[in-house]
Amino acid sequence: MLRSRFIKCIIYSLVITFQLFSNVFADVQKIARGHKVFLQDQQGKELLIGTLSLSEEGKVIHYKLVLDREKFQDYFLSMKEMKCLEGPELWCHLAYPYKHLSTIRRDDLRWLSHDLLFMYKKPNEFGANFWNGIYYDLRYEGGTIKGEARAVDLNLLASPPDDFSTPPFTEGDMGDIDQDKRWLPSIEIR
C-alpha cells in the first residue's frame, strides 16, 4: 500500500512537471519566432509596417526590429530626410539616434517603444514638428505586445542622454493624445 502511494506521488509529480515545462517551452517558442508589427487606425484597420524577431536569454529578451521601408515614403522635412507613412496624416518614423541595448523584459518594453517613435503632421503643413511626437506605450499580453500612442516632445532627443543604459523618455515626459484625432493611435505586435 505504501509502495502504491509512493508510485502515485511520483507519477503525479512527473505529470505536473511535464505540464509546467510544456507551457514554458510553448511560451519560449512563441517568443522566439518572428512577429509582425501592425499600426492600427481608429477603426481597427491594420497597417503592417515591419517585423520583430525575439530571442530569450533568461529574463532578458533581445530584439531586432526591421521596418518595411517599401511602406514608407521619403520626405525631406526641416533639413532632415524622414521615412513617412502616408494617410490622413504623415506618420514619420524617427529612429532613436543613440546606441542602446536592444533588450526588453516582459514587464519593461521601453527600449522597443524608443525604436518605434513617430512624428505626425498634416500633409499640407510645412516642415517637421518634433513636438508632435508619438511614443507607443507598450505592454505584453500573453503572446501579443499592444500599445497606445502617447504624446512626447521628440526635441528632447536633440542632445544625448546622461545615461545610455536607461531609456530617456519617462512617464513624466508623456502626455495623453486625443485618440480620435490621430491616424494610427494603436500598435499590435503578434
N, C-alpha and C positions, 0 to 999 in steps of 0.2 A: 504494500500500500504506500509506504514511504517512497519507494522507488518510482511508483507510478506518478505521484505528485511531483517528484523531482523532474521526471521526464516531461510532464505537462508544463512545468515552470520554464524549462529550457526551451521547449517548442514555442511557448508563448513569447518568451524573450526574443527568440530568433525572428518571429513574425513581426513583432513591434520594431525591432532593429531594421529589418528589411524594409518595412513601410517608411520609416524615417529616412533611410538612405535613398530610397526610391524617390521620395519627394524632393530631397536636396539635389539629387542627380538631375531630376527633371527641371528644377529651377535653374541649375547651372547651365544645362543645355539651352534653356530658353534665353539666358543671358548671353551665352557665347555666340549665338547666331547673329546675323545682321538684322538690323531693324530699319524700317522705313520712317522717314521724318515727314510729317504732314502738318502744314499750317491750315487752319480752318477759318472760314468766314462766319458771319453771324448766323447764317442758315445751316451751318454744319458742312457746307461743301468743302471738300478737301483738295489741297494742292500739294502734291508730292514734290518736295524740294531737295531730298537727299537721303543718304543712308548713314546709319550709326552702327559701328562694329564695337563690340564689347568683349573684354577678356577679364576674367576674375582671378585675383591673387589674394586669397584671404578675405579680409573685409574691404579691400580696395579694388575698384573696378577701373581698368584702363579703357579709354575710349578713343575712337578715331571717327571724326565727323567728316563726311565727304558731301559737299553740296553739288547738286546737278546744275552746273553752270549754263547748260542749254536753256534752263527755265528762266534765267536772269538776263536782262538786257544791260548793255554798257551805257553808263551816263557819266558825264563829266560835270560834277557839281562842286562849286566853291573851290576850284583848283584841285579837286580830288576825283580820281576815277572810282566809280562805285558800280557795283552789280546790283540791279534792282529788279524786283518783280513788278509787273505792270497790271494794274486793275483800277478800281475807283481811286486808289491812292498809289503812289510809288512806295514800295516797301523795300528799302535798300539795306543790304547786309553790310554790317560793319564788323569786320574780323577783329577780334581782340588783339591789340597791337603789341603786346608784350609776351615774352616767353613765360609759359606757365605749365604746371603739371596737367596733363590731360587725364585726370582721375576724378572719380566720383565714388560716393558711397550711397547705399540705399536711402540714407537719411540726409545726404548732402550732395545736391546736384548743381551747386553754384558754378563750378567751372564750366560745365556744359551750358548753363544759362549764359555765361560770358562768351561762349563761342557762337551763340545764337542771338546776338544783338542786332537790332534793326533800327533804322530811322525811317519815319514815314513823312510824306509830304504830298500835297496835291500836285497832279501832273502840270498844272499851269503856274505853279509857284516857282520863283527864281531861286537858284542856289540850294545849298544844303542847310537844313535847320537841325543842328545836332542836339538842341534841347528837346526835340521831338523824338527822343529815343524810346525804344521798346526793349524791355527785358522780360523774357518769359520765365516766370516764377514756377519752376518745375518741381514735381513730386512724383514719387514712384508708387504705382498702384498695381500690385501683382506683377504681371509681365508687361505692363504698359507704363510709359512715362507721359504724364499730362502736365499742362501748364496754361496759365492765363497771362496775357500781356499786362505789364505794369509800366508806368511812365518812369523814365530815367533821363537825366541830362548827360548825354554822351560826351559833352565838353569836359567832364571830369577825367576822361582818359587822355587829355592833351599832354599831361605830364605823367611819368611813370610812378607807380605806387611805391610807398616806402618798403613794403614787404611783398616780394614777388610770390611768396608761398601761400598767400591768403587772397581770395577773390576780393577786389576792391569795392564792388557795389554791395551795400548792406541794406537792410530794411529801411533805414533812415534816409537813404538816397532815393527811394522809390515812392511813387505816388500812384493813386488809382487813375485809371483812364475810363472814359465813357465807352464801354464795350460796344454799344450800339453804333457809335460813330467811327470806329476803327474797322478797316477792311478785314484784317486777319487777327482777331483777338485771342485765338486759342491755338495750341500746338498739341500734337499727339505723336508719340514715337512708339511704334509697335512692330 
